[in-house]
Amino acid sequence: MGPVTPGQVPPGPVTPLVVLNVVGLTPRLLPHMPRLNALAQAGFAARLGTVLPAVTCSVQATLLTGAPPAVHGIVGNGWYFRDLGEVLLWRQHHALVGGEKVWDAARRVHPGYSVANVCWWYAMGADVDWTVTPRPVYRADGRKEPDCYTDPPALHDELTAELGTFPLFQFWGPGAGIASSRWIGAAARRIMSAYAPDLTLVYLPHLDYDLQRHGPDDPRAAAAAAELDTVVGPLLDAAAARGATVLALSEYGITPARRPVDINRALRAEGLLRVHTQAGMEYLDPWTSRAFAVADHQLAHVYVRDPADLPLVRKVCADLAGVEQVLDAQGKREHGLDHPRAGELVLVAEPDAWFTYYYWLDDARAPDFARLVEIHRKPGYDPAELLFDPAGPGAAKRRAALALLRKKLGLRYLMQVVGLDAGAAAVRGSHGRLPADPADGPLLICSDATAARDGFAATEVKDLMLRLSGLAVPVQEK
């Protein structure tokens, strides 16, 4: 607890709060999760109105700040950094997130309010007490090895000694599965037991995988939900042992989508997008392109260098099959997306479509990273990374085995397992649009029935967290 000035009433104890970010949870999936469903029955479940784009980084920033992307600036999982001239996704520095965070608001009335962030995004550099986030070891020779970043640093050795190395290759890629969520859940329980944070944020990604690979209507989606419930259960037990309130929520719902839409190829065909070539491989050239898109699931930011090109770019995008909306400046304002990081135009896909980042016209000229799980080099999101190349899954697995052997021998290797057009065609689920049916939208579940309502907006979750913590926080003057 911080210092108390003379005459000031010391803040009373807060109610511990555990927030489980159960990615992809929807009302349709809840019946397959008995522990989480029991929590909803004992407390309450409510619709959660998400933001556009309904993607991880944007929604998480809104949940923590109570503000839309126009204020906190996280317009997607990545964007075109105009000052750098680069498309960058999945950055980790918390300084990118604007607005007042929930812990800053809490500390205005309770200076000692403590927070653990277990794998929510933009964790590095956040003013919290305990941080855990995926962070590979990037060797000088180009090898990438599983690991995580923690703050304080000693937490790293505590967790890895007890739980083993963070399972990075089960967190994303063709091997992504329950092991990563199990590790995260166990790490959160360890931190709660050892340090008793007032607020514990826990990110559970498991439903993201099979719902995108196979679709939410596939039996494997229900099986994934049941499997994740076995991770949720021990977390609920740990929270109950501390007398903590539990808030479980999701960022978005994943809906069936089978149509990949190649925006950048359409822009290139019109002479608007340019590439440069090295070693026979084509690379997006954002410095000289008149227009290009940063694809992010079912939303894409289209950056247009010259305003005079806007009518042409808008027409090209609007005429492309699979594009439902083209948001201009007014449309961005209406959706809370009018931020300088956003594209001049923002595209929203039709319900069964999603946007690829592909810009090459011949697979032989695709960059080598296109066939890799390489989230930091691709100028857009690539769900095909969740699948072994469907054009030759056996060969892809053999290449993976050979790459692992080279890794064990200390040699450089490339894990070339991702399909290109065939991989995109195999994807069966996506998100990013606002949900058309509440049954497919995100869900909020709370153990405290006194807070029950039929629905909450994502911008209201920050205030809900404060109330569930027992904190009456005055509105901050702007």
N, C-alpha and C positions, 0 to 999 in steps of 0.2 A: 504494500500500500504506500502511496506517495505521502508527502508531508501534508499536514492539516493546519491551516491558518487559524489563529486565535478566534474563537467564536464560531468557527465552522463546525457543523455536525459531521463527524466522520462517516463515510459511506458504510452502509451495512453490508453483510455478505451477499454475494450474488448467487443466483441459481446456476449451477454448471449446465452448459448447453453443448450438446453434440449434434453437429449438422452433417448428415450423410448425403453426399451428392451421388445419388444412384442414377448414373447416366442412362438415358433411354427408358426410364420407368414411365409407364402409362397405365391408365385404368384397365386396359385390356390385359396387361401382363401381371397386375397385382394379384389376381386369384392364384397364380402359380407360385406365389411367394408367401408361404404360411406364416412365417415369423413377422414379416413386414405387414401382412394383411391383419394379423392379430393386433399389431400396434395401431393400425388405422381403426380397428373396431373399438379398442380401448380408449383411444383418443379421438382423432378425426382425420378425414381425408378431404382435400379440396382441390379444385382446379387451380392450376398455376398459369397465369397469362404470361407467356414468354415475350421476348423482344425479337425484332428483326435486325440482324440475322440470328436465327435460333441455332447458334453454334457455340461450342464450348467457351472460348475466351470471352466473347461478347456477353453471354448470359452470366457467366461467373462474375464478371466485372459489375454487371448490373445488380446481382444479388448482394454483393459486398458493399456497393456504394449507394444503392437506391436511386441510381440515375440511369438514363438511357445512353446509348453509344455516342450521341451528339455531345454529351457532357464528359463521360469518362474516356472517350476516344478510342475504345477498343471496337473497331468497326468490323472485325472479323478475327479469324485465327491468324491472320496476317494481312498485309497490305503493301502497297508500293511506298517505300520510304523516299519521298520526293527529294529530301536533302542528301540522301546517299545515292540515289539513282538505282536502287536495288529493291527487288521483291523479297521480303523476308517473312516467313511464317514461324510460328511457335517460338517467339522470343520469350525470355524468362525474367527480364528485369521488371520489378514491380513499379519502377518510376514511370513506365509507360501508361499506367492506369491513373487517370485523373479522378477527382472527386474525393469526398471524405469517406474513408473506410469505416466499417462497422466498429472496429476496435478503437479508432480515433474518437468516434462519437461516445463509445462506452467510457473511455478514459477521461472524458470531460467531466463526468460525474463520479467516476470510480477510477482514480489514477492507477491503482494496482491491477487493473483488469488484464488477465493473461490469456494468450492465444497460442494454439498449436495449429499449424497449417500442414496437413499431411496430403500432399500431392495435388492440391488445387493449383491452378495455373498462375503465372506471374508471381511466383513465390520468392524468388531470389531478391534480396534487398528489402523485403517487406518488413515493416516495423512490428514484427510479432516475436514471441518468445522462443518458439520451437518451429523449425522449418524442415520438411523433408520433401524433396522433389527429384524426379529422375534426372540424372546427369551422367552420360557416359564418360569413360576415360578416353580421350582422343589422343592416341599415340602419335609421336612425331612421324612415324612411317605411314600414317593413314589408317591404322587399325582402330576400331571402335570396340570398346569392351564395356560390359554392363557395370553400372554403379549408380550411386545417387549422391546428391548434395544435401548436406544438413547444416543447420545453424541452431545451436552452437556446434562447432566442428566435432567435439567429442561424442555427440549423439550418433555420428556415422558409425564409429566403431562399436558403440553399444548395440545398435540395431543389427549390424551385419554379424556381430559375434553371436547374437541370439537367433537371428532369422536367416542368416546367409546373405549373399550378395543380392542386391535388388534385381529381380528377373526382368531386365530391360527387354529382352527379345520375346517375352510373354506379355509385355505391356503394349507393344505394337508390332505389326508385321504379320506374316503368314502363321507364325507360331503364337500369336496373341491369344491368351486364354485366362483361365481362372487363377493361375499361379500369381499373377501380378496383383489382382484384387485381394487374394489371401495375404500376400506380403504386406500390402498397404493396411489392411484391416488389423493384422497382428502388430504392425508398427504403431498404429493409432492406439491400440489397447495398451501396449507397452508404455507409451507416453502418458496416457491417462492414469495408469497405475503409478508410475514413478513420479510424475510432476503435477498432476491434478490441474490442468488448465481450466480456466473459466469457460473458454470457448474452444472446442476442438472441431476443426474442419477436416472432413475425410472424403476423398475422391475415390469412387468405386467404378472403374470403367468397363466392367465385363460385358454389359449388355450392348455396348457399342460394336462388338466384334461380329457375332453371328447374325445380328439383326441387319448389319450392312452386307455381310457376305451372302446370307441366304434369304433375307427378307423377314419382316416381322410376322408374316403369315405362315412361315415355315415351322414345322414342329420343333426344330432346333432352337427357335427363339424362346419357346416356353421352357425348354430344357435348360437354356442358359439362365433364365429367370430363376428357376428352381435351384440351380447350382449356386447362383449368387446369394440366394437366401441363406445358404449355409455359412456364408461369410458375414452376412448382416446379423444373424442370430447372436454370435458371440459379442459383437459390438453392442447390441442392445443389452445383453447381460452385463457387460462392463459398465455401460451407462447407468443401468439400474443400481449396480453396486455402489455407485457414487452418488445416487440420488439425482442424477442429471436428467434434464428434459431432453428429448430427442426430437429433432426436426429432420425428416427425410424428404428429399425433393429431387427433381430431375430438371435438366436444362432444356430438354426437347424430347419429342417422341420421334422415333424413326418409322417412316412409312414406306410402302412398296415403291420402288423406283427402278426401272429397267432401261431407261433411255439416256445414254450419255450424249451430251450436247457439246460440240466442239466450237466454242465461241472464237477462240484465237485463230483457228483455221479459217473461219469465215472472214475475220478481219484481215487475215493475210491474203486471202483470195481477192480482196478489194484493194490491195496495195497499201493498207493502213498499218499493218504490223510488219516489222522487219526483223531479220535474224542476221547473225554473223556466224561464220564457219571457222572451226578449228579442228584439225586432225579428222576432217571429214564429218564432223558432228555439228549440228546446228544449235545455236543458243539464242534465246530471246534477247533482242536488243532494245531495251526500254529507253535508251538514250536517244535513239533516232526514230523509233516507231511513232507514228501519228496517233495510234490507239492500240491498246492491248488490254486484256482482261486478267485479273487475278481471281481465279475460280476457287470457290469455297463451298463445297457441297451444292446446295440448291440456290446459292446466291453468288453473284460475281460483281466485283467492282471493275468498271471499265474506265481506264485513265485516258483522257483525250488531251493531247498537248496543245492544240490550237482550237479555240472556241469556234472558229469558222468551220471546223470539221464535225461539230456536234450533230447537225442535221443528218449528214451522211452516216455517221456512226450509229446514231439512233435508228435509222432506217434499216441498216444491215442487221442490227441486233433484233429489232422488232419483227423482221421478216424471217428470222431463223426459227425453224420448227423446234419446239420445246421451251421457248421463252414466253412466259405469260405476261410479265410486266417489265417495263423499262422506266425506272424512276429517274426523273430529272431533279433539278434543284428543289422544286416544290414537292415532288414525291418523297425526296429524302427528308425534307422538313416534316412532312406528315407522319413519317415512320421513325422519327428521332434519330436519323442517320446523317444529318447535315453537319459533318465534321470535316476539317481539311484533309484528314487521312483517307476519307472515302473517295471513290472514283467520281468523275464528273457525271457518270451514269451508273446506276446500280440495277442489275438484272435479277429477276426472280423467276425461277424455273416453274414449268407446269408440274402438277402433282406427281406425275410418274417419271419425271426427268431430273437430271442433275448435270452439273457443268464440269467438263474436263479442263485441265490446263494445257492440253496438247496444242502445239503450234507447228510442228513439223508435218510435211506432206508425204514423206517417205520414211518408213520405219528404219531403213538402213542409215538414215541421217539423224536419227534420234540421238540425243546425248546419252552417254553411258549411264548417267544417274537415273535415266527414265526406267531402267530395268532393275533398279535397286530400291531397297527401303531407305529413302533418303529425304526425310521430311524437311531438312534445312536447305537443300539445294534446288528443289523443285519450285518453280514460280507459281504454285497453286497446290491445292489439296488433291491427293491421289488415293482413293479408296481401294484401288487395285492392289495396293501394298498389303492388304489383308489376305490376299489369295496367292497361292502358287499359280504360276502362269497356266491358265486353262488351255492354252494352245498346245502345251506339252508338260503337264504336271509332273510326270515321271522324270523327264529330263531336268526340270527345274529342281526337283528334290535331289537328284544326283549332283547337280551343280552346287547345291547348298551343302551336301555332304563333303564334296571335294574342298569347298571353301572353308568349312570347319576344320578339315584336316590340315589345310595350309595354316589356318590360324593357330592350331595347337602346335605346329612346328615353328611358329614365330615368323611365318612368311606373310607377305602382303596378299590380300585376297579381295575378290569382289563377289558379293552374294547376289548374283544375277538371277532372281527368281520371279520378278514381277512382269506380268504380261502388259502389253500395250493396248491396242484396240480390243483384242480378245479379253484382256483383263477387265477393261472398262465395261464390256458387254456382259460380263459375268456378275457384276455388282447387282444386288437385289434390293437394297434399302438405302435411303438417304434422309436428310433433314436440312433445315435451314429456313424453309418457308414457315409462315404462321400456320398452325394446324387448322384444317377445315372441320375436323370432328373432335370434340373434347375427349373422346375415348382414345384418340391417337396423340393427344397433347400431353405436356408435362403435368406432374402430379406433386402435391405437397401433402405430407403426412406428419402429424404432430402427436406426441404423447400427452400433451396438455389439452384436455377437452374444453377448458374454459376459453381458449383462444379460437374456438371453432367458427368458421365462416364457410360459405359455399365456394368462395374463390378468392384468390389473391393475385395481384399483379406482381411481376418480378421486381418492380421498383418498390414494392411494399415489404419485401422480405427482410431488408435491413432493419426496418423499424420493428418487425415481428421478432427478429432475433433479440433486439434490445429488450422488448417487453417480456419475452420468455426468460431472459436473464434477470428479470426483476429490476430493470433500470428504467427510470423515467428520465429520458434525455431531452432537454429543451432543444427546439429547432435552432440550428446554427444560423446566425445572421449572415447574409451574403454581402 
